């Protein structure tokens, strides 16, 4: 027989066909029955494979970042298995003394297996190659091989084709053609494999280089779009995502297709990559393969999405430890994103090289429709890209690095990757002297302020390392992941997204959604201060200290270095220090409480600061990620801004309860008169309520309660469910006879239907009725659909009547999602007797779950605590519940011992709820 066993893929393993075949021959030597031969073969190979995989995994566990050795060792092991199976099939199951030319058979690895790169759960992709149409003997061999490999529980992808079939199908189908680029002989007739290789390159590949390149790049663009289009997706796909393994493989496919290289190292010799760029390629590939191998081993199956729960375990296996500032998983993901960024840079370099060698056309449409602007000296237009006219001259002045980005923004031309390459390799030119240059500051601030879309230059500067070189304080937050489900982006990308949001407002893109911010940006606001504060507001993250305080110190230092006037420096510092203040007050406090508004107005002090803080707060929320900004947050911020602006203009004495009560009663009286109510009935309605009722609700809700209370019977329960579209919520209003625990039961009934309570008020009338208003959203953060309201009403009524016991119903609904389990949210409970004139504010900050609000309010009711209002702010899997409460005598919780007892009971209720959820 003229068969050849191919050299095994080089790996760390000493296990190969040469060591396996003698043992296999000995095991089956005395067997004649095909079924027995197959069974003995499978048994020996299964045992050998399990033993060797265990050894590979053990070596990987001791060297958890040595992915290259691991993926090659698995490929080597697979080669040995395939070779052994082929040997048994051709020599024992279907032996032939003389094989004709037509009966030649070669077994080729294709795809990732062809590259000799296999993760623990990768498929085994095989091509059974024949000279012409398959013969009966070859068909029998293939069938026997497949059955044995299936019995070994291998995931086989296979095809049976002649050389002509491969050429024909490869020409028609790009997926098949790509797999053929990476074919490798494993066993069988070597000359046949060599014939395929020669004919592929001469008859197909060499004639279709531009077509193949464009197809691969289109696939890449479509793949990125499917994966979210962002490099900094917080649960990235290691294989298919932007900056992932498939991007590196695409470069390799194209390089091999054009240059017929077998290793990325050969691209250095061809002048495509520098040695440093090849090292980055090598390191990124090794890191990404390590991550993928760990994912497969943890899951026991092929998994490529680095989900939150997987990130923690992969980080642990790869040796990332927690520090006192950040978790190990955050350091791990920062490394992941840095590698992904480098992959993007390598892709740009490679594509430029293709353009320069005229095997790829430069992007075209932008050049066709762009109005040409004259370039400044030192720059050139190279095939529609902004290039450097003379590298040596450019590097004589470090300021030219910043001027490159300014020119790109001014002209709208994309920077040529060769120019990016030059900049990235000369970052050392950006030294202290250059950073202190007023001209450098001018250029940088012009990038922020002059051209209308600063995020373009900021993002490119960040990817190339220029931003961190010019502002060294920025470097720690580059690619820094925040391990929570709330933030969609890394810290640096979030800051750039915030600047982009600010530029959108200034361009007038959101006059209807953001009327106040749009008006403010149209006034004579200090744009320098606002843009710099927006860029720097989270620069203090990742350290043990409070990031707002540390960030304020850093921002002050940068503003001084930039030569800002003293009052500008002070304002930048104040904005960074207080960038969470307005958001926290709006989302975590009852802004109808005059004390809350007075304290906020005192903190802000001036209308100028209030204006800037509002715009910064809006940009900060909008920059968190898609869907984070909604009408509810807009309404809260708008109300807080308007009330505070009025107080700053007219004096804080405007903020008193008596004045607000009188205004609320007057507004309700006008509304009810317009609806035909008699004066006497209106007076009775006004007299029915205690003073605290009037300041906490809008006039429209007062009117709803007036209608619900009208002629109500002692045993009646009246409900009004109405979409409040201005707030992106459904308002649920209840009137029923008052009794202890009413708030808890209502909260339980609502959350059982999947409602997220975002705000709630409950009051008692003088004649003993509870009036409760809840604002709720569905799981998508929107008002409940009209067709869901009848069922919501029914569930509420059944719960209030005792037909549904909320505590029991939550037992099956409180389980945290698997992907959220690894988030750590230590419980913090605080009591504030100063934040309100007449209530104690209890703030509970902990992990969110459906039954949490019910558990907390039920515990308070059991301890005779009256809840007047609740404000619920959710940040991904974390929630901050703020309750405005009184004791059973209508007083604040002044007793320290009573507060400590209540805190213990609240913590126990939270812990019991978590335990119940995990059972």
PyMOL commands that set and color helices and strands:
alter all, ss='L'
color gray80, all
select helices_A, chain A and resi 17-28+34-62+67-93+101-103+111-114+136-151+163-172+174-181+190-207+209-226+245-259+266-269+275-299+308-317+328-356+365-369+391-395+399-411+417-424+427-429+432-435+438-449+454-464+466-470+472-477+491-506+515-521+527-536+547-561+566-577+581-588+594-604+607-622+631-650+652-654+657-674+679-687+692-695+699-709+725-727+742-752+786-800+806-810+818-820+852-862+896-918
alter helices_A, ss='H'
color red, helices_A
select strands_A, chain A and resi 4-5+105-109+124-130+156-162+184-188+379-382+385-388+718-724+729-737+756-764+769-777+828-832+840-847+866-875+878-886
alter strands_A, ss='S'
color yellow, strands_A
deselect
rebuild
show_as cartoon
